[in-house]
Amino acid sequence: MDIGKATGTGGSTSRGIRYHAMLALLTLAVMAAAAAGLTVALWLASFFFVASQHVNPLHAGLHAWPDAAMAWYDGRLPKQGRRLAGTALFGVLLAFGAPALGVYTLLEQSGRRRLYGSARFANEADIRRAGLL
């Protein structure tokens, strides 16, 4: 028994480190995308809430919707609960749903072959490949 000698080449440890590093980078990327999506959703909710109050929505920052929600909770904005919930839902759907729908559309169309405009006459190689000659 050689207790003091190295038994491997070290290749498995570098693969393990590489795997964990890629997993950590993927986790950080997903968390950054989620944070960015939530920030966009909050801004959109603020934008639509301020627009629903008939005020210029371009002046709405990230603070307008949370301030309005706290004011509604304190009773200073009665009858605005549905409007707050609707703008929050619309902001989240727009911030997360639109990119997801775009990615789905791109992936769905990438596997299809064109139906219109791709017709042509067969040449001799196509006829031989089909086994007709």
Secondary structure, 3 states (H helix, E strand, C coil): CCCCCCCCCCHHHHHHHHHHHHHHHHHHHHHHHHHHHHHHHHHHHHHHHHHHCCCCHHHCCCCHHHHHHHHHHHCCCCCCHHHHHHHHHHHHHHHHHHHHHHHHHHHHHHCCCCCCCCCCCCCHHHHHHCCCC
